[in-house]
């Protein structure tokens, strides 16, 4: 999950809440990190985090739900463009699934290139093996050539208590 517009932490909390209510049980969540935009210029930095969700939904049903959550939060998608956004929700991995279509790719095709994905993912699943590359998330994080700055914004132990109380 990522956000660089508006109240970024509130946007992550709202997405967290919506996912827990529509997609499934949130098993784990990483710390929240502040990062520079990746692949484009923007005024605001991103807050990023990774969550692990238990769901019975298949990817063809899950991705429209994630897009509906984004749209409900005010995101307007523009095809093929990186841009500032109130919320961005991606599927990084889903079990050992391999899907390569124009509308959906699992594992996420650029996750191994992005420090802002790998570091939070390594927090919650360091030994998870990338099904195409055959390396653990921890190995991919160590070998990542992305030199983008990543700064701890909200430590892992505080994420769930803060987010759980977001809608109270």
Secondary structure, 3 states (H helix, E strand, C coil): CEECCCCHHHHHHHHHHHHHHHCCEEEEECCEEEECCCCCCCCCCEEECCEEEECCCCHHHHHHHHHHHHHHCCCCCCCCCCCCCCCECCCCCCCCCCEECCCCEECCCCHHHCHHHHHHHHHHHCCCECCCCCCEHHHHHHHCCCCCCEEEEECHHHHHHHHHCCCC
